[in-house]
Amino acid sequence: MSHVIMGLVEKEYLKPEPPDFEIGDTVDVHTKIMEGDKERIQIFSGTVIARSGAGTREMFTVRRIVAGEGVERKFPVHSPRVDKVEVKRKGVVRRAKLYFLRDRVGKAVRLKERRVN
């Protein structure tokens, strides 16, 4: 019973068309940032290494290398702060979580590209 009620409450907060991306894809996440009274869009580029949750609690983790240091950031899929998720490359993966990329450096971080017809 409570799951049904929670589903009805969450339904109005879900995005009508959630972004379509998978684990292993290289994406640009456009995030709305407030600076004083102004709002701007900041882009975080990287590889999607994980997805978790369902409904309004669904999250995804994006990893990139900045100045030789790995940076990971988690985003809610249905957040109004996430403006859009642009897929740059599709990656070939055989795992649901790509945490093994944390141990890799340089060219070893790259994933094979999936061909899309």
N, C-alpha and C positions, 0 to 999 in steps of 0.2 A: 504494500500500500504506500509506504513512504517513498519508494523508488518512483512510483507513478507521479506523486505530488512533486518530488524533486525534478523530474523530467519536465513537467509542465512549467515550473518556475524557471528552469534553465533555458527553455526553448526560446524565450524572448531575447536572451542575451547572446545566442549563437549567431554567428555571421551567416547571412543567407547563402553565400557561396564561399566556403572556406578555401584557402589556397591549396592547390594540388601539387604536392611535392612528396618525395620519398627519401628514405635514408640513403646516404651516399651522394645525394644531389648537391651541387655547388649553387648556393642561393645568395641573393641580395635581399636582406630584410630591411625594409623602409620603416623606421620608427619615428613617431612624433615626439619631439623633445621640447619642453617648455623652458625658455630662457627669459626670466622676468615676465613681461606681459606678452612676449612674442613666442610664436610656435614655429619650429622648423622641422625639417625631415633629416634624419641622420641614417646613413646606410651602413649596415654591418654585413660584410661579405664573408662567406666561409662555407664549410662542408657540414651538412646535417649529419650528426653522429648518433642521435637518439630521438625517439618520440615516446611519450608516455601519457597516461591518463585517457579520459574520455569525456565527451560533453564539454562543458565550460572549463573543466580542469585539464584539458589536453595541452601539453607543453611539448616544445621541441628544443633541442640543444644544437647550437651552431659553433663550430670550432674553426679558428684561423690562427696563423702565425704572424705575430707582430714583433719586429726587431729581434727575431730569433727566439721569442718567447711565445708559448702557446696560450691563447686566450679563448675561453669558452663562455658563451652567454646563453641563458635559457629564455625563451619567449613563450607566452601563452598564444595558442593558435587563434582564439576568438577575442583577443584583447582589442579594444578600440585604439590603443596606442600603436599597435602594429598596423601600418597603413596598407602595405602589400608585401608579398613574398614573390620575388622574381627568380625563376629557375634559369641559371646560366648554363649548367652542364648536368647531364644525367650520368650517374656513376653505376658501375657494375659492382654489386655487393651480394654477399651470401649470408649476411648476419643481420639481426635486428638492431644490435647496438655495436657501434664501431669504436669502442673504448680502446682497442689495440692501437689506434692511430696516435694516442697520447704518448706512446713510447717511441714513435718514429720521428725521424728528422730528415729534412731536405727532400730529395726526390722520392724517398720511400713513402711519403705521406700521400702522394698522388694515387688516384684510383683510375682504373680503366674507364673509358667513356662508353656509355651504352648508346648504340645506334638506334635512332627513332625514325621509323619510316613515315 
